[in-house]
Amino acid sequence: MRPMLIHVTPKRSQAHVCICFIAYKVYKELERILKLSSINLSVDKMLNIVKTITTLKIKLPISGETLSKTMLITSKHESIAQLFDQNFFKNFRVAH
């Protein structure tokens, strides 16, 4: 977090600090989850892989139901496939 001269009011400066703190907390939580799930990747490497994954969503015209399919194509995608399981994050409690 560095000083931002564009934040000329105390409220904006406080908001900037808050956003930086939240981003740091999310990053550290992702780090913890990767370690606990035995995914041997850094958060940065995992995020680079995730950027290449596509999810298709199709809305059926008659029923209005929406189907979705996440395309895990490469071996790198498969290495983090468990992160896309609907029940995966139920196993992790928020660290305090």
Buried (B, 14 or more C-beta within 10 A) or exposed (E): EEEEEEBEEEEEBEEBEEEEEEEEEEEEBBEBBBEEBEBEBEBEBBEEBEEEBEEEEEEEEEEEEEEEEEEBEEEBBEBBEEBEEEEEEEEEEEEE
